[in-house]
């Protein structure tokens, strides 16, 4: 399994070691959840310093391939990323399951979803959300903020904004989780999802975001805004979701004009 490193190369030994380990992980030679060699074992196998080894492991931690546990060593990350699918049939999945979309996708992929409610109530709409919600910055809306978990590990900070004409004096304002999910409730209130828009952007997390999501140093986040409209073009909700970058992958699925999935 040991790949020889080239001290004469222009590429630093730490990156060469990271390259070798990355290849072994991606090729399945090091299985998810398996422990990596100790620093002494790395030194014996590769003839490199502890500083080089730590730098190589830090690179792989930053890529989300390796996790380190103080006092226990380093391991190949065991959790598979949750695939978040965007498609023209996205709302159909939660209608069928009767659960929130996050739960529906997690369960279908063999993971256990849960959540911690962080804030529910009326509050001012931020400037970068207001235009999508069809209101002025600072206007009041119903806000639901929660930390979503996969197998008890924080995965998404979700903040949803609802105009008062949709959510005012409804269960969307109550300080409790919604077992059926907000989307099912919105439809039961008589509203219709006609079309949606999603915007995705990656960045590094703030210190508070990294703490909440329990991110290793160097792991980015992906921010997705999901906006739903009714048949009259009015915004029903804006979902502002911040995903842990090492725990998700994003798939975009669409259909051809004839209604047949386009795989080309």
C-alpha positions as CSV (number, residue, x, y, z in Angstrom):
1,X,0.0,0.0,0.0
2,X,3.0,2.3,0.6
3,X,3.7,4.7,-2.3
4,X,7.3,6.0,-2.5
5,X,7.7,9.8,-2.1
6,X,10.2,11.8,-4.2
7,X,12.2,14.2,-2.1
8,X,13.7,15.7,-5.3
9,X,10.2,16.7,-6.5
10,X,9.1,20.4,-6.5
11,X,5.9,19.2,-4.8
12,X,6.3,19.3,-1.0
13,X,6.5,15.9,0.7
14,X,3.4,16.7,2.8
15,X,1.3,17.1,-0.4
16,X,2.9,14.0,-1.9
17,X,1.8,12.1,1.2
18,X,-1.6,13.6,1.1
19,X,-1.9,12.6,-2.6
20,X,-0.9,9.0,-1.8
21,X,-3.4,8.7,1.0
22,X,-6.2,10.4,-0.9
23,X,-5.7,7.9,-3.8
24,X,-5.8,5.0,-1.4
25,X,-9.1,6.3,0.1
26,X,-10.7,7.0,-3.2
27,X,-9.7,3.6,-4.6
28,X,-11.1,1.8,-1.6
29,X,-7.8,0.6,-0.2
30,X,-8.5,2.4,3.0
31,X,-12.1,1.8,4.0
32,X,-14.5,4.3,5.6
33,X,-14.1,4.3,9.3
34,X,-10.6,2.6,9.2
35,X,-7.8,4.0,11.3
36,X,-4.8,5.5,9.6
37,X,-1.3,4.7,10.8
38,X,0.2,6.4,13.8
39,X,2.8,9.1,13.3
40,X,5.5,6.6,14.2
41,X,4.1,4.1,11.6
42,X,4.0,6.9,9.0
43,X,7.6,7.8,9.8
44,X,8.7,4.2,9.4
45,X,6.8,3.7,6.1
46,X,7.6,6.9,4.4
47,X,10.7,8.3,6.1
48,X,9.2,11.7,6.7
49,X,9.0,14.0,9.7
50,X,6.1,14.4,12.1
51,X,5.6,17.9,10.8
52,X,5.2,16.5,7.3
53,X,2.8,13.9,8.4
54,X,0.6,16.4,10.4
55,X,0.5,18.7,7.4
56,X,-0.6,15.9,5.1
57,X,-3.3,14.9,7.5
58,X,-4.5,18.5,7.9
59,X,-4.9,18.7,4.1
60,X,-7.1,15.6,4.1
61,X,-9.1,16.8,7.1
62,X,-9.7,20.1,5.2
63,X,-11.0,18.1,2.2
64,X,-13.4,16.1,4.5
65,X,-11.7,12.8,3.8
66,X,-10.2,12.3,7.2
67,X,-11.3,13.0,10.8
68,X,-8.9,13.3,13.8
69,X,-9.9,12.3,17.3
70,X,-7.7,13.7,20.0
71,X,-6.1,10.8,21.9
72,X,-7.4,8.2,19.4
73,X,-5.7,9.1,16.1
74,X,-6.9,9.7,12.5
75,X,-9.6,7.9,10.6
76,X,-11.0,7.7,7.2
77,X,-14.4,9.6,7.4
78,X,-17.1,7.0,7.8
79,X,-20.2,9.0,7.0
80,X,-21.4,9.1,3.4
81,X,-22.5,12.5,2.2
82,X,-26.2,13.2,2.0
83,X,-27.2,13.8,-1.6
84,X,-29.5,16.8,-1.9
85,X,-31.5,16.5,-5.1
86,X,-33.0,19.5,-6.9
87,X,-35.6,18.5,-9.5
88,X,-38.9,19.5,-11.0
89,X,-40.5,16.8,-8.8
90,X,-38.9,17.9,-5.5
91,X,-42.2,18.6,-3.8
92,X,-43.7,15.3,-4.8
93,X,-41.3,13.5,-2.5
94,X,-42.5,15.1,0.7
95,X,-46.2,14.7,-0.3
96,X,-45.6,11.0,-0.7
97,X,-43.7,10.5,2.6
98,X,-45.7,13.0,4.7
99,X,-42.4,14.2,6.2
100,X,-40.1,17.2,5.7
101,X,-38.0,17.1,2.6
102,X,-34.8,16.9,4.7
103,X,-36.1,13.8,6.5
104,X,-37.4,12.2,3.3
105,X,-34.0,12.4,1.6
106,X,-32.1,11.3,4.7
107,X,-34.2,8.3,5.4
108,X,-34.1,7.2,1.7
109,X,-30.3,7.3,1.9
110,X,-30.0,5.3,5.2
111,X,-29.4,8.2,7.6
112,X,-31.4,9.2,10.6
113,X,-32.6,12.8,10.6
114,X,-33.3,15.0,13.6
115,X,-33.4,18.7,14.4
116,X,-33.0,21.2,17.2
117,X,-35.3,24.2,17.0
118,X,-33.3,27.4,17.5
119,X,-35.9,30.2,16.9
120,X,-39.5,30.4,15.9
121,X,-41.5,33.6,15.7
122,X,-41.9,36.9,14.0
123,X,-38.8,39.0,13.2
124,X,-37.2,41.4,10.7
125,X,-36.3,40.2,7.2
126,X,-32.6,40.6,6.3
127,X,-31.8,42.7,3.3
128,X,-30.4,39.8,1.3
129,X,-33.7,37.9,1.8
130,X,-36.2,40.7,1.4
131,X,-36.1,41.0,-2.4
132,X,-36.7,37.3,-2.7
133,X,-39.6,37.4,-0.2
134,X,-41.1,40.4,-2.0
135,X,-40.9,42.8,0.9
136,X,-38.6,45.6,2.3
137,X,-35.6,44.9,4.5
138,X,-36.7,45.0,8.1
139,X,-40.3,44.1,7.4
140,X,-41.8,41.5,9.7
141,X,-42.1,37.8,8.6
142,X,-42.5,34.5,10.4
143,X,-39.0,32.9,10.8
144,X,-38.2,29.3,11.7
145,X,-34.6,28.5,12.4
146,X,-33.3,25.0,13.2
147,X,-30.2,22.9,13.3
148,X,-30.7,19.8,11.2
149,X,-28.7,16.7,12.1
150,X,-27.8,13.4,10.4
151,X,-27.1,10.5,12.7
152,X,-26.9,13.0,15.5
153,X,-24.2,15.0,13.7
154,X,-25.0,18.6,12.8
155,X,-25.4,19.0,9.0
156,X,-27.5,22.0,8.1
157,X,-28.4,25.4,9.6
158,X,-31.9,26.0,8.1
159,X,-33.6,29.4,8.4
160,X,-37.0,29.8,6.6
161,X,-38.9,33.0,6.0
162,X,-42.6,33.1,5.4
163,X,-44.7,36.2,4.6
164,X,-47.4,37.0,7.2
165,X,-50.2,36.4,4.6
166,X,-49.0,32.8,4.4
167,X,-47.9,32.0,7.9
168,X,-49.6,34.5,10.2
169,X,-51.7,32.9,13.0
170,X,-50.9,29.4,11.7
171,X,-48.9,26.4,13.0
172,X,-45.9,27.9,11.2
173,X,-45.7,30.3,14.1
174,X,-46.0,27.8,16.9
175,X,-42.8,27.0,18.9
176,X,-42.7,23.3,17.9
177,X,-41.4,21.1,15.2
178,X,-43.7,20.2,12.3
179,X,-43.7,16.4,11.8
180,X,-45.2,16.8,8.3
181,X,-42.8,19.6,7.4
182,X,-43.5,23.2,6.5
183,X,-44.1,22.4,2.8
184,X,-46.9,20.0,3.5
185,X,-48.5,22.4,5.9
186,X,-48.3,25.3,3.4
187,X,-50.2,23.1,0.9
188,X,-52.8,22.1,3.6
189,X,-53.4,25.8,4.2
190,X,-54.6,26.1,0.6
191,X,-51.5,27.4,-1.1
192,X,-50.0,25.9,-4.3
193,X,-46.3,25.5,-5.2
194,X,-46.1,26.5,-8.9
195,X,-42.4,27.1,-9.4
196,X,-39.2,27.4,-7.5
197,X,-35.7,28.9,-7.8
198,X,-32.4,27.9,-6.1
199,X,-29.2,29.8,-5.7
200,X,-26.1,28.0,-4.5
201,X,-22.9,29.6,-3.3
202,X,-19.9,28.2,-1.3
203,X,-17.8,30.1,1.3
204,X,-15.9,29.6,4.5
205,X,-18.0,29.5,7.7
206,X,-18.1,32.2,10.3
207,X,-16.8,31.1,13.8
208,X,-20.4,30.7,15.0
209,X,-21.4,28.6,12.0
210,X,-18.3,26.4,12.4
211,X,-19.2,25.8,16.1
212,X,-22.8,25.0,15.4
213,X,-21.9,22.6,12.5
214,X,-18.9,21.2,14.4
215,X,-16.7,21.7,11.4
216,X,-13.1,20.8,11.2
217,X,-10.7,23.7,10.2
218,X,-10.7,24.3,6.5
219,X,-14.1,22.8,5.8
220,X,-16.3,25.2,3.7
221,X,-20.1,25.6,3.8
222,X,-22.6,25.8,0.9
223,X,-25.4,28.3,1.2
224,X,-28.5,27.5,-0.8
225,X,-31.5,29.9,-1.1
226,X,-34.6,28.0,-2.1
227,X,-37.5,30.3,-3.2
228,X,-41.0,28.9,-3.8
229,X,-43.7,30.8,-5.7
230,X,-47.5,30.4,-6.1
231,X,-49.3,30.5,-9.4
232,X,-49.7,34.3,-9.1
233,X,-45.9,34.7,-8.7
234,X,-46.1,35.5,-5.0
235,X,-43.4,34.2,-2.8
236,X,-44.6,31.5,-0.4
237,X,-41.3,30.9,1.4
238,X,-37.6,31.5,1.2
239,X,-35.4,28.8,2.7
240,X,-31.9,29.9,3.6
241,X,-29.9,26.6,4.2
242,X,-26.3,26.5,5.2
243,X,-24.8,23.0,4.5
244,X,-21.7,21.5,6.0
245,X,-19.5,21.1,2.9
246,X,-18.0,17.7,3.9
247,X,-21.4,16.1,4.6
248,X,-23.4,16.9,1.4
249,X,-23.3,16.6,-2.3
250,X,-25.7,18.3,-4.6
251,X,-27.5,16.7,-7.6
252,X,-29.6,18.6,-10.2
253,X,-32.1,16.5,-12.1
254,X,-34.4,17.7,-14.9
255,X,-36.6,16.3,-17.6
256,X,-36.8,16.9,-21.3
257,X,-39.7,18.6,-23.0
258,X,-41.5,15.3,-23.4
259,X,-41.4,14.6,-19.7
260,X,-38.7,11.9,-20.0
261,X,-35.7,12.3,-17.7
262,X,-32.7,13.8,-19.6
263,X,-29.6,11.7,-18.8
264,X,-27.5,13.0,-21.7
